[in-house]
């Protein structure tokens, strides 16, 4: 639940900032949105494997 609150706070901060760290308007492009979703979908299990494999 903390990560959701932090993500929400980050998005709110970035939307109100005059010079954002990462412009959220870039996610309106379909190719960027699709590539981001694909990367998250691929790398989440990889990071999970790297975390649980040493156990």
PyMOL Python script that loads the backbone (N, CA, C, O; Angstrom):
from pymol import cmd

cmd.read_pdbstr("""\
ATOM      1  N   UNK A   1       0.817  -1.184   0.000  1.00  0.00           N
ATOM      2  CA  UNK A   1       0.000   0.000   0.000  1.00  0.00           C
ATOM      3  C   UNK A   1       0.870   1.260   0.000  1.00  0.00           C
ATOM      4  O   UNK A   1       0.472   2.292  -0.539  1.00  0.00           O
ATOM      5  N   UNK A   2       2.034   1.173   0.595  1.00  0.00           N
ATOM      6  CA  UNK A   2       2.910   2.342   0.658  1.00  0.00           C
ATOM      7  C   UNK A   2       3.400   2.732  -0.733  1.00  0.00           C
ATOM      8  O   UNK A   2       3.526   3.916  -1.044  1.00  0.00           O
ATOM      9  N   UNK A   3       3.674   1.734  -1.566  1.00  0.00           N
ATOM     10  CA  UNK A   3       4.164   2.040  -2.915  1.00  0.00           C
ATOM     11  C   UNK A   3       3.081   2.754  -3.730  1.00  0.00           C
ATOM     12  O   UNK A   3       3.389   3.644  -4.522  1.00  0.00           O
ATOM     13  N   UNK A   4       1.839   2.375  -3.541  1.00  0.00           N
ATOM     14  CA  UNK A   4       0.749   3.047  -4.257  1.00  0.00           C
ATOM     15  C   UNK A   4       0.630   4.504  -3.807  1.00  0.00           C
ATOM     16  O   UNK A   4       0.397   5.395  -4.624  1.00  0.00           O
ATOM     17  N   UNK A   5       0.790   4.737  -2.513  1.00  0.00           N
ATOM     18  CA  UNK A   5       0.724   6.110  -1.996  1.00  0.00           C
ATOM     19  C   UNK A   5       1.902   6.932  -2.515  1.00  0.00           C
ATOM     20  O   UNK A   5       1.730   8.093  -2.886  1.00  0.00           O
ATOM     21  N   UNK A   6       3.092   6.342  -2.543  1.00  0.00           N
ATOM     22  CA  UNK A   6       4.263   7.057  -3.044  1.00  0.00           C
ATOM     23  C   UNK A   6       4.148   7.344  -4.538  1.00  0.00           C
ATOM     24  O   UNK A   6       4.519   8.426  -4.993  1.00  0.00           O
ATOM     25  N   UNK A   7       3.637   6.386  -5.299  1.00  0.00           N
ATOM     26  CA  UNK A   7       3.457   6.590  -6.733  1.00  0.00           C
ATOM     27  C   UNK A   7       2.426   7.690  -7.001  1.00  0.00           C
ATOM     28  O   UNK A   7       2.616   8.525  -7.886  1.00  0.00           O
ATOM     29  N   UNK A   8       1.351   7.686  -6.244  1.00  0.00           N
ATOM     30  CA  UNK A   8       0.332   8.720  -6.382  1.00  0.00           C
ATOM     31  C   UNK A   8       0.897  10.096  -6.029  1.00  0.00           C
ATOM     32  O   UNK A   8       0.618  11.081  -6.712  1.00  0.00           O
ATOM     33  N   UNK A   9       1.683  10.156  -4.972  1.00  0.00           N
ATOM     34  CA  UNK A   9       2.301  11.425  -4.581  1.00  0.00           C
ATOM     35  C   UNK A   9       3.284  11.901  -5.645  1.00  0.00           C
ATOM     36  O   UNK A   9       3.348  13.095  -5.941  1.00  0.00           O
ATOM     37  N   UNK A  10       4.048  10.980  -6.221  1.00  0.00           N
ATOM     38  CA  UNK A  10       5.002  11.342  -7.264  1.00  0.00           C
ATOM     39  C   UNK A  10       4.282  11.892  -8.491  1.00  0.00           C
ATOM     40  O   UNK A  10       4.693  12.915  -9.039  1.00  0.00           O
ATOM     41  N   UNK A  11       3.224  11.232  -8.924  1.00  0.00           N
ATOM     42  CA  UNK A  11       2.470  11.685 -10.096  1.00  0.00           C
ATOM     43  C   UNK A  11       1.842  13.050  -9.825  1.00  0.00           C
ATOM     44  O   UNK A  11       1.864  13.922 -10.694  1.00  0.00           O
ATOM     45  N   UNK A  12       1.290  13.243  -8.645  1.00  0.00           N
ATOM     46  CA  UNK A  12       0.698  14.539  -8.310  1.00  0.00           C
ATOM     47  C   UNK A  12       1.760  15.631  -8.306  1.00  0.00           C
ATOM     48  O   UNK A  12       1.522  16.733  -8.800  1.00  0.00           O
ATOM     49  N   UNK A  13       2.916  15.335  -7.758  1.00  0.00           N
ATOM     50  CA  UNK A  13       4.012  16.313  -7.710  1.00  0.00           C
ATOM     51  C   UNK A  13       4.491  16.657  -9.122  1.00  0.00           C
ATOM     52  O   UNK A  13       4.714  17.825  -9.439  1.00  0.00           O
ATOM     53  N   UNK A  14       4.648  15.641  -9.962  1.00  0.00           N
ATOM     54  CA  UNK A  14       5.138  15.863 -11.319  1.00  0.00           C
ATOM     55  C   UNK A  14       4.130  16.632 -12.173  1.00  0.00           C
ATOM     56  O   UNK A  14       4.523  17.440 -13.014  1.00  0.00           O
ATOM     57  N   UNK A  15       2.852  16.392 -11.968  1.00  0.00           N
ATOM     58  CA  UNK A  15       1.830  17.094 -12.753  1.00  0.00           C
ATOM     59  C   UNK A  15       1.770  18.566 -12.397  1.00  0.00           C
ATOM     60  O   UNK A  15       1.445  19.395 -13.247  1.00  0.00           O
ATOM     61  N   UNK A  16       2.080  18.907 -11.142  1.00  0.00           N
ATOM     62  CA  UNK A  16       1.999  20.305 -10.732  1.00  0.00           C
ATOM     63  C   UNK A  16       3.316  21.055 -10.909  1.00  0.00           C
ATOM     64  O   UNK A  16       3.359  22.277 -10.768  1.00  0.00           O
ATOM     65  N   UNK A  17       4.378  20.337 -11.213  1.00  0.00           N
ATOM     66  CA  UNK A  17       5.691  20.973 -11.344  1.00  0.00           C
ATOM     67  C   UNK A  17       5.824  21.676 -12.695  1.00  0.00           C
ATOM     68  O   UNK A  17       5.406  21.125 -13.713  1.00  0.00           O
ATOM     69  N   UNK A  18       6.398  22.883 -12.726  1.00  0.00           N
ATOM     70  CA  UNK A  18       6.582  23.571 -14.007  1.00  0.00           C
ATOM     71  C   UNK A  18       7.675  22.931 -14.871  1.00  0.00           C
ATOM     72  O   UNK A  18       7.644  23.039 -16.097  1.00  0.00           O
ATOM     73  N   UNK A  19       8.625  22.276 -14.237  1.00  0.00           N
ATOM     74  CA  UNK A  19       9.710  21.607 -14.954  1.00  0.00           C
ATOM     75  C   UNK A  19       9.855  20.189 -14.401  1.00  0.00           C
ATOM     76  O   UNK A  19      10.724  19.941 -13.565  1.00  0.00           O
ATOM     77  N   UNK A  20       9.014  19.257 -14.858  1.00  0.00           N
ATOM     78  CA  UNK A  20       8.997  17.920 -14.250  1.00  0.00           C
ATOM     79  C   UNK A  20      10.256  17.110 -14.553  1.00  0.00           C
ATOM     80  O   UNK A  20      10.921  17.314 -15.568  1.00  0.00           O
ATOM     81  N   UNK A  21      10.559  16.198 -13.655  1.00  0.00           N
ATOM     82  CA  UNK A  21      11.673  15.286 -13.821  1.00  0.00           C
ATOM     83  C   UNK A  21      11.417  14.350 -14.998  1.00  0.00           C
ATOM     84  O   UNK A  21      12.319  14.075 -15.789  1.00  0.00           O
ATOM     85  N   UNK A  22      10.194  13.868 -15.108  1.00  0.00           N
ATOM     86  CA  UNK A  22       9.786  12.979 -16.196  1.00  0.00           C
ATOM     87  C   UNK A  22       8.418  13.449 -16.686  1.00  0.00           C
ATOM     88  O   UNK A  22       7.425  13.272 -15.982  1.00  0.00           O
ATOM     89  N   UNK A  23       8.345  14.049 -17.888  1.00  0.00           N
ATOM     90  CA  UNK A  23       7.064  14.579 -18.370  1.00  0.00           C
ATOM     91  C   UNK A  23       6.045  13.460 -18.614  1.00  0.00           C
ATOM     92  O   UNK A  23       6.286  12.552 -19.409  1.00  0.00           O
ATOM     93  N   UNK A  24       4.936  13.536 -17.935  1.00  0.00           N
ATOM     94  CA  UNK A  24       3.916  12.484 -18.039  1.00  0.00           C
ATOM     95  C   UNK A  24       3.181  12.509 -19.367  1.00  0.00           C
ATOM     96  O   UNK A  24       2.526  11.531 -19.729  1.00  0.00           O
ATOM     97  N   UNK A  25       3.277  13.610 -20.097  1.00  0.00           N
ATOM     98  CA  UNK A  25       2.617  13.700 -21.400  1.00  0.00           C
ATOM     99  C   UNK A  25       3.210  12.714 -22.400  1.00  0.00           C
ATOM    100  O   UNK A  25       2.567  12.378 -23.395  1.00  0.00           O
ATOM    101  N   UNK A  26       4.426  12.249 -22.145  1.00  0.00           N
ATOM    102  CA  UNK A  26       5.051  11.300 -23.059  1.00  0.00           C
ATOM    103  C   UNK A  26       4.289   9.966 -23.077  1.00  0.00           C
ATOM    104  O   UNK A  26       4.376   9.220 -24.051  1.00  0.00           O
ATOM    105  N   UNK A  27       3.549   9.667 -22.011  1.00  0.00           N
ATOM    106  CA  UNK A  27       2.776   8.421 -21.969  1.00  0.00           C
ATOM    107  C   UNK A  27       1.536   8.462 -22.856  1.00  0.00           C
ATOM    108  O   UNK A  27       0.867   7.444 -23.031  1.00  0.00           O
ATOM    109  N   UNK A  28       1.226   9.626 -23.413  1.00  0.00           N
ATOM    110  CA  UNK A  28       0.091   9.707 -24.346  1.00  0.00           C
ATOM    111  C   UNK A  28       0.430   9.068 -25.689  1.00  0.00           C
ATOM    112  O   UNK A  28      -0.467   8.710 -26.452  1.00  0.00           O
ATOM    113  N   UNK A  29       1.713   8.927 -25.976  1.00  0.00           N
ATOM    114  CA  UNK A  29       2.130   8.258 -27.216  1.00  0.00           C
ATOM    115  C   UNK A  29       1.948   6.752 -27.053  1.00  0.00           C
ATOM    116  O   UNK A  29       2.425   6.156 -26.087  1.00  0.00           O
ATOM    117  N   UNK A  30       1.256   6.153 -28.007  1.00  0.00           N
ATOM    118  CA  UNK A  30       0.936   4.734 -27.898  1.00  0.00           C
ATOM    119  C   UNK A  30       2.183   3.858 -27.881  1.00  0.00           C
ATOM    120  O   UNK A  30       2.238   2.877 -27.139  1.00  0.00           O
ATOM    121  N   UNK A  31       3.180   4.199 -28.685  1.00  0.00           N
ATOM    122  CA  UNK A  31       4.390   3.373 -28.732  1.00  0.00           C
ATOM    123  C   UNK A  31       5.158   3.423 -27.418  1.00  0.00           C
ATOM    124  O   UNK A  31       5.680   2.405 -26.963  1.00  0.00           O
ATOM    125  N   UNK A  32       5.229   4.594 -26.809  1.00  0.00           N
ATOM    126  CA  UNK A  32       5.917   4.717 -25.519  1.00  0.00           C
ATOM    127  C   UNK A  32       5.148   3.972 -24.440  1.00  0.00           C
ATOM    128  O   UNK A  32       5.743   3.279 -23.615  1.00  0.00           O
ATOM    129  N   UNK A  33       3.842   4.109 -24.443  1.00  0.00           N
ATOM    130  CA  UNK A  33       3.008   3.420 -23.455  1.00  0.00           C
ATOM    131  C   UNK A  33       3.124   1.909 -23.614  1.00  0.00           C
ATOM    132  O   UNK A  33       3.220   1.191 -22.619  1.00  0.00           O
ATOM    133  N   UNK A  34       3.115   1.418 -24.848  1.00  0.00           N
ATOM    134  CA  UNK A  34       3.227  -0.014 -25.096  1.00  0.00           C
ATOM    135  C   UNK A  34       4.606  -0.545 -24.706  1.00  0.00           C
ATOM    136  O   UNK A  34       4.718  -1.620 -24.118  1.00  0.00           O
ATOM    137  N   UNK A  35       5.645   0.209 -25.033  1.00  0.00           N
ATOM    138  CA  UNK A  35       7.001  -0.220 -24.690  1.00  0.00           C
ATOM    139  C   UNK A  35       7.203  -0.238 -23.177  1.00  0.00           C
ATOM    140  O   UNK A  35       7.867  -1.131 -22.649  1.00  0.00           O
ATOM    141  N   UNK A  36       6.637   0.739 -22.481  1.00  0.00           N
ATOM    142  CA  UNK A  36       6.742   0.776 -21.025  1.00  0.00           C
ATOM    143  C   UNK A  36       6.017  -0.403 -20.404  1.00  0.00           C
ATOM    144  O   UNK A  36       6.542  -1.039 -19.490  1.00  0.00           O
ATOM    145  N   UNK A  37       4.837  -0.700 -20.878  1.00  0.00           N
ATOM    146  CA  UNK A  37       4.080  -1.842 -20.370  1.00  0.00           C
ATOM    147  C   UNK A  37       4.811  -3.150 -20.649  1.00  0.00           C
ATOM    148  O   UNK A  37       4.862  -4.027 -19.787  1.00  0.00           O
ATOM    149  N   UNK A  38       5.380  -3.287 -21.851  1.00  0.00           N
ATOM    150  CA  UNK A  38       6.128  -4.497 -22.180  1.00  0.00           C
ATOM    151  C   UNK A  38       7.363  -4.651 -21.294  1.00  0.00           C
ATOM    152  O   UNK A  38       7.666  -5.755 -20.840  1.00  0.00           O
ATOM    153  N   UNK A  39       8.070  -3.559 -21.047  1.00  0.00           N
ATOM    154  CA  UNK A  39       9.262  -3.619 -20.205  1.00  0.00           C
ATOM    155  C   UNK A  39       8.912  -3.992 -18.769  1.00  0.00           C
ATOM    156  O   UNK A  39       9.594  -4.813 -18.155  1.00  0.00           O
ATOM    157  N   UNK A  40       7.855  -3.394 -18.235  1.00  0.00           N
ATOM    158  CA  UNK A  40       7.437  -3.731 -16.872  1.00  0.00           C
ATOM    159  C   UNK A  40       6.989  -5.180 -16.793  1.00  0.00           C
ATOM    160  O   UNK A  40       7.308  -5.878 -15.831  1.00  0.00           O
ATOM    161  N   UNK A  41       6.247  -5.641 -17.805  1.00  0.00           N
ATOM    162  CA  UNK A  41       5.773  -7.020 -17.831  1.00  0.00           C
ATOM    163  C   UNK A  41       6.932  -8.009 -17.916  1.00  0.00           C
ATOM    164  O   UNK A  41       6.876  -9.079 -17.311  1.00  0.00           O
ATOM    165  N   UNK A  42       7.972  -7.663 -18.655  1.00  0.00           N
ATOM    166  CA  UNK A  42       9.115  -8.561 -18.805  1.00  0.00           C
ATOM    167  C   UNK A  42      10.040  -8.521 -17.598  1.00  0.00           C
ATOM    168  O   UNK A  42      10.468  -9.571 -17.119  1.00  0.00           O
ATOM    169  N   UNK A  43      10.355  -7.344 -17.100  1.00  0.00           N
ATOM    170  CA  UNK A  43      11.389  -7.226 -16.076  1.00  0.00           C
ATOM    171  C   UNK A  43      10.902  -7.499 -14.661  1.00  0.00           C
ATOM    172  O   UNK A  43      11.724  -7.770 -13.785  1.00  0.00           O
ATOM    173  N   UNK A  44       9.618  -7.441 -14.405  1.00  0.00           N
ATOM    174  CA  UNK A  44       9.120  -7.755 -13.068  1.00  0.00           C
ATOM    175  C   UNK A  44       9.425  -9.207 -12.682  1.00  0.00           C
ATOM    176  O   UNK A  44       9.940  -9.429 -11.586  1.00  0.00           O
ATOM    177  N   UNK A  45       9.135 -10.206 -13.525  1.00  0.00           N
ATOM    178  CA  UNK A  45       9.522 -11.579 -13.153  1.00  0.00           C
ATOM    179  C   UNK A  45      11.033 -11.777 -13.087  1.00  0.00           C
ATOM    180  O   UNK A  45      11.514 -12.570 -12.277  1.00  0.00           O
ATOM    181  N   UNK A  46      11.781 -11.075 -13.917  1.00  0.00           N
ATOM    182  CA  UNK A  46      13.242 -11.197 -13.882  1.00  0.00           C
ATOM    183  C   UNK A  46      13.778 -10.706 -12.542  1.00  0.00           C
ATOM    184  O   UNK A  46      14.626 -11.357 -11.933  1.00  0.00           O
ATOM    185  N   UNK A  47      13.282  -9.561 -12.086  1.00  0.00           N
ATOM    186  CA  UNK A  47      13.715  -9.059 -10.788  1.00  0.00           C
ATOM    187  C   UNK A  47      13.261  -9.975  -9.652  1.00  0.00           C
ATOM    188  O   UNK A  47      13.982 -10.149  -8.669  1.00  0.00           O
ATOM    189  N   UNK A  48      12.084 -10.555  -9.781  1.00  0.00           N
ATOM    190  CA  UNK A  48      11.629 -11.533  -8.795  1.00  0.00           C
ATOM    191  C   UNK A  48      12.518 -12.758  -8.754  1.00  0.00           C
ATOM    192  O   UNK A  48      12.822 -13.284  -7.684  1.00  0.00           O
ATOM    193  N   UNK A  49      12.930 -13.205  -9.923  1.00  0.00           N
ATOM    194  CA  UNK A  49      13.841 -14.356  -9.985  1.00  0.00           C
ATOM    195  C   UNK A  49      15.181 -14.027  -9.344  1.00  0.00           C
ATOM    196  O   UNK A  49      15.733 -14.838  -8.600  1.00  0.00           O
ATOM    197  N   UNK A  50      15.699 -12.851  -9.626  1.00  0.00           N
ATOM    198  CA  UNK A  50      16.979 -12.450  -9.038  1.00  0.00           C
ATOM    199  C   UNK A  50      16.877 -12.298  -7.525  1.00  0.00           C
ATOM    200  O   UNK A  50      17.860 -12.506  -6.814  1.00  0.00           O
ATOM    201  N   UNK A  51      15.709 -11.942  -7.031  1.00  0.00           N
ATOM    202  CA  UNK A  51      15.521 -11.794  -5.602  1.00  0.00           C
ATOM    203  C   UNK A  51      15.369 -13.153  -4.910  1.00  0.00           C
ATOM    204  O   UNK A  51      15.942 -13.370  -3.843  1.00  0.00           O
ATOM    205  N   UNK A  52      14.597 -14.073  -5.514  1.00  0.00           N
ATOM    206  CA  UNK A  52      14.302 -15.345  -4.858  1.00  0.00           C
ATOM    207  C   UNK A  52      15.279 -16.477  -5.200  1.00  0.00           C
ATOM    208  O   UNK A  52      15.325 -17.472  -4.477  1.00  0.00           O
ATOM    209  N   UNK A  53      16.047 -16.354  -6.262  1.00  0.00           N
ATOM    210  CA  UNK A  53      16.956 -17.430  -6.649  1.00  0.00           C
ATOM    211  C   UNK A  53      18.018 -17.724  -5.588  1.00  0.00           C
ATOM    212  O   UNK A  53      18.309 -18.894  -5.339  1.00  0.00           O
ATOM    213  N   UNK A  54      18.603 -16.713  -4.960  1.00  0.00           N
ATOM    214  CA  UNK A  54      19.622 -17.028  -3.947  1.00  0.00           C
ATOM    215  C   UNK A  54      19.075 -17.725  -2.707  1.00  0.00           C
ATOM    216  O   UNK A  54      19.839 -18.330  -1.955  1.00  0.00           O
ATOM    217  N   UNK A  55      17.778 -17.650  -2.483  1.00  0.00           N
ATOM    218  CA  UNK A  55      17.202 -18.297  -1.308  1.00  0.00           C
ATOM    219  C   UNK A  55      17.233 -19.775  -1.516  1.00  0.00           C
ATOM    220  O   UNK A  55      16.795 -20.530  -0.648  1.00  0.00           O
TER     221      UNK A  55
END
""", "prot")
cmd.dss("prot")
cmd.show_as("cartoon", "prot")
cmd.util.cbc("prot")
cmd.orient("prot")
